[in-house]
Amino acid sequence: MNPAYMREALDLAREGRALASPNPMVGAVVVRDGEAVGRGFHTYEGVDHAEVIALREAGEKARGATVYLNLEPCSHQGRTPPCAEALIAAGVARVVAPIEDPNPLVAGKGFRKLREAGVEVAMLPEFAAEALKLNEPFVHFMRTGRPLVTLKTAITLDGKISAPDDNRGWITSERARSHVQELRHDHDAILTGIGTVLADDCALTDRTGMARSRPLMRIVLDSQLRLPLDSKMARTVNQDLAVVTTSASSPDRRKALEARGIQVLVFDGAGGRSDLRSTIGWLAGRRYLSLMIEAGSKVNWAALESGCVDRIFFYYGPKILGGLEALPLAGGIGRRRRSDAIRIHGITLHSIPPDEFAVEGYVDVHRDY
C-alpha cells in the first residue's frame, strides 16, 4: 500500500466541497502497476459516485488494480447501484480505505461484500481521523439523525460581540471574514434571529462565489414576523429562505411573506418564542447535514442552553470593549455557578495572521433528543 494514493483520494474528495451534500465527499484513485490509471470524486448533481467515475477512466486497467478510497464503498441501491458491486464487476484486486461508512445501510456491509467476492480489503487507520473530519457533518447526521450545529461568532478578547451605542465597523479583519465565508460555504444552512436582521440588514448568503449542490438555506427565528419585506433577506429570496414563527403571529404577515416566496414555519417554543429544536428537526427531515448559527447574544445563549449546539467556532479580534453594557457572546440568564459552566473539549486553534485567531471546539452536553 502506498499512503500517497490515500492522500490523493482525500484531496480528490475535497473537490466535492458543498457539491456532494447530502451525500458524503468521496475521492477514488485506481492504481495498477504503481501508476494511477483512474481518478474520480463525487458531486450530487453528477450522480455517479467517485468509484464509478474512477473505474470508467481506468477501463480494462482496473482489473487486478488497487482502489484507494476515503470511505467504505456503498453496498445498497440508492440513486445509483452499489459501488461495492461495481468494484467487484471491474475485477479489482484490493480496496484500501481508512473508515467504514457510518450510514446504517452500509456500516461494514460494503467491505463484507468485497471480501466475500474475493477482493482484499485493507485499512489505513492513520488516515481515519482526517477522513472522519472531512465528512464530519455526514458522519454526525448518520449517527444522530440531526445536522451538525455550529455556533459561530466574532468576538473581542474580553468576550463582547456588540457595543452599546455604535456598531459600525467590524470586530475582525477582512481576512478573518473571508475565512467565515469559507465556513459558510461548508454548511448547508445558516440561522439567525430577527434582532440581528433588523440591526444589520444582513443577507447571510454564501459569498465565496463557489458552486454548491443546493443553495445555502437561510433561516430567521422571528416569533412575531417582523422581517421587513424590503430587507436584503426578503429581496434576495430564491427558494432559500425560511422564517420560523409561532402560532400567535399575524396570519396576514404570513401570507405577505409567503407571497414573496419565503417559507413560513410555525414552531411554538417556550416563552412565546420560535422553537429551535423543531427547526433543527425540520432541517433533518430535508437532509440538511449542517447548520451554522450566526446570531446575537440572546439566540446564542438559547442555542447553547437548549443543548442544540455541537461545535463552536469563535473568531477573536485583537480588541477590548469593556464596560457592563457591551453585549457578551451569550446573554440570557446564563449559568449561576462556575461549576455549572458549559464545557468545551477538543479545542483547535486556527491562526489568522497577523494578530487574530479562531477557536474551534465541541460542546460537552447531554441531550435528550
N, C-alpha and C positions, 0 to 999 in steps of 0.2 A: 504494500500500500504506500502511496505517495501523498503525504499530507498537503502538498502544494495543490493537488487537484481538489481536495476538500475546501481549501481556501478559495479556489476559483469558483466552486459551487456556491459557497456563501456569498461571494461577491456578485455572482450572477443573480442569486435570489434577491439581492438588494435592488436590482434593476426593476423589480416589481413593487417598489415603494409606492403606496397609495393607488396602485394599479391592480393589485391582486385581491383586495378585500371585497367580499367577506371570506375569501379563501386565504390560505397561508401563502407567504412568499417562498417559492421553491426554485432552486437552481440545480441543473443536472449537467454533468460532464461525462461523456463516454470516452474511455481510454482503451486503446488497442496497441499493443507492442510499444508501450512507452510514449504514445502520441495521442493527444486529444483529437478525436475524429468527429465528435458531435457535442453541441452545447445547446442549452435551452433554459429559459426561465418563464414562469407563468404570469400571465395577466388575465384578469377575469373576462375582459372583453374578447381576448384572443381565444378563450375557451380551452384550447388544448393545454394539458399540463406540461411541466418542464421536461419530464421523462420522454413524452411522446415527441416533443419538438426535437430533443437531442437525438433520439433514436432515428427519427426521419432524416436528420442531417447525416448521421453515421451510415445509414443504409446497411449494406451487407457487412460492413466492418464492425457492426455491433455484435455479430456472432463471436462468442468467445471473449468478449470485452469485459472490462470492469466499469461499472457506472457509479460515480460519486454523487451523492445527494445530501442535502442538508436536513432532510426529513424523510421518514419512512414512506415508501410509496403507498398510495391508497389501494384498498382491496375491495371497495364497494362500487356499485353502479350509481353515479350521480349524473351530472350533466354530460359526463364522458365515461367510457368504460374504465374498469380498474387498471391503474398503471402497473400494478404487480403482474397482471396477465400480459400486458404489452411487453414488459421486460422479458417474461418467460418466452413469449412468442418470438421475440427478436433473437433469442438464443444467447443472451448474455451469460457470462460465467460467474460473475460476482457483483454484488451490490454493497457499497460502503456508505454508511450513514451514521451520524452521531447520536440521534434520538429517535424514539418511537413517535408516531403521530398521536397526539392526545385525544383526537376525535374518537369517541366511543365506538363508532362504526369501523374504526381501523384498529388502533391500540394494540399493535403487535401482530394483527392478522395478516398484514401485508408481508412482513418478514416470514411469518409461518408459511404462507402460500409459496413464497420463493423457495424456502428450504425444502418443502415437500416436492417441488418440481426439480430439485437438484441444483438450484442456484445457491452458491455460497453467500452468506450474509456476514459481513464484518462490521464492527462498530469502532468508531474513533471517539472514545469518551472525552478526550482532551478538547474536543470542539463542542461538547454538549452545552456548556454554559452560554457560549456565543450563539449557538443555534436556538436555544430557548429564548434568549434576549431578543434575537432578530424577530421572532414571531410571538413576542410576549402577549400582545392583545389576543391573538388567535388561541394561544395556549390557555390564557386566563378564561376566555369565553368558553372553551371546551370543558374546562374543569369546573366552572361555576355556573355557566348559563347566563352570565352577565357581562356587559362590556367592561373593560379595564378603565377605571375612572381616575384621571389625573387632575389634581388641583394645582393650577399654575398661577403665580402672581409675581409682580415686580415689586421689590421691597427695599427700603433703606436699611442701612446697617443696624438701626435701632428698631427695626420691625414695623415701620409705617408704610402704608400704601397710598395715603391721601392727606393733603394739607387742609387745614380748616377753612382758609379764605380763598386761595387761588391755586388751582391745579394745572395751570398752563405749563407746558414743558413735559419732560419725561424723567422718570427716576433712573432709567437705564439708558445706555448709549444705543446708537443706531446699530452697532454690531450685535449687541445683545438682542435687540428687537428683531434683527434678521434671524437670529437663532430661534426666536419664538415662532417665526413664520415656518421654519423647518419643522418645529414641533407640531404646529397646526397641520402641516401637510401630512404628517404621520398619523393623524387622528381621523376618525370617521365622522365625529360630531363634536360640537362645541356649545357650551351653555353659559349663559349669564343671567343676571337679574334685571328687572326693568329699571331699577335705580341707576345702574351703570349705563343703560341705553339712554335714559333721559339726561344724564350728566354729560356723557361723552359723544352721543350720537354716533356710536361705533357701528361698523358694518360686520365685523367678525368674519371676514372672508379669508380664504387661503390666498395670500398674495405672492406666493413663490413663482407663479406662472407655470408651474409644472403640471403635467397631466394627472388626472385622477380617474379611478374606475367609476366613481359617483361623486356628486357634489358634497362638499363639507356641509353636513346638516347643522343648521343654526337653531338654537333653542333659547327662548326667553321665558323665564319664570315671571308671570305677570298676572297676579291674582285678580286685579281689577281691570284688566285690559286697557292699560294706559298707553300702549305702544302707539306713537303718532303715525298716521298714515303717510306723512311726508318725511319720515325718518329714513336714514340710509338703509336700515334693515328692510323696511317695507318697500322702498323704491327698487331694491336690488333682488327682490324675491324671484326665484326660478326653481320652484319645487324643492326648495332647500331651507325653508323657514317654518318653524312650529312655535306657537305661543301656548304656554301651559297656564291655565287659569283655573278658577273654581266655579262651582255651580251658582255662586252668588253674583257672578259678573253679568254685565248687561247683554241680553240677547241681541240687541241692535248692534252693539260693538262687535260681537262675534260675527254677525252677518257681514259687517263692513270689512272686517279683516279677511274673512273667507272669500269675499268678492275680489280681493286683491291677490288671491292665490295662496294665502297664509293658512296653514293648518292650525286649527284651534283645538287643543286637547283639554278636557275638563278632568282634573285630578285633584280632589279635595284632600288637603293635608291638615295638620294640627294648627290651631290658632288662626284659621281662615286663610292659610297660605296654600300655594300650589305645592303638591306633593312631589318631592324629588325622587323618592324610591319608585313611585309609579311611572315617572318619566323614564327612569333607567330601565324599568321593565318594558316600557313601550319600545325603547331602542333595541333591547334584546330581542323582542319579537320580530324586529325587522333586520336582524343580524348585523347591527352596527357593533363592531368589535371594540371600539374605543371611544371614550368621551373625555374631552378636556373642559374643565371648568375655569373660566376667566371672568371673575365676578368681583363684587365688592365685599366689604367686611362682613355684612350680615349673611349673605349667601355662603361665603366661605365657611363661616362657623356652622351654619345649618348643615352644610355638606359633611364637615368633619364630625360634628356631634351625632349625626344620623348613622354614621358608620358606612356611608356610601363611598368614601374616598379610599382608593387603593394605593395611590402613589402621589407624592408631592414633587413639584418642580419649581423651586423658588429662585428667581433671578435677583441678585443683590447688586444695587448700585452703591458706589462709594460716597454715600451722603447720610447726613443725620438731620432729622426734622425736629426731634424733641417735642416737649410740651405734652399736655394731657388731652388736647383736643384733636391732634392729628390721629387719623384712624389707624388702628392696628390691622394686620392682615386678616385677623379673625375676631369679630366683635361678639355680640351676644353676651350671655351671662358668663360664658367660659367655665373653666373648672376652678372650683373654690380652694382646692388644696393642691400643692405641688405633687403630692403622691398620686393624684388622680390625672396628672397630665397625659395627654395623648402622646404615645411614644412612637418614634420613627426609627426604623432599622434599615440595614443595607444601604447606608449612605454612600453616594458617589459625588465627588466634587468635580464640576466642569469649569475649567479656567476659561475666561473670556478676556484676553489681554486688551489694554494693559492693566486695568485695575478692577475688573468685575469677575464675578463667578456665579455659578448656579449650583444649587444643592438639590440632588435627586435622592429620594428615599421612599421607603414603603411604610404605610401606616399599620401599626400593630393594634388591631382591634378584633373583637369577637362579634361576628354578625349573626343575626337571627333571620336572615333571608338569603 
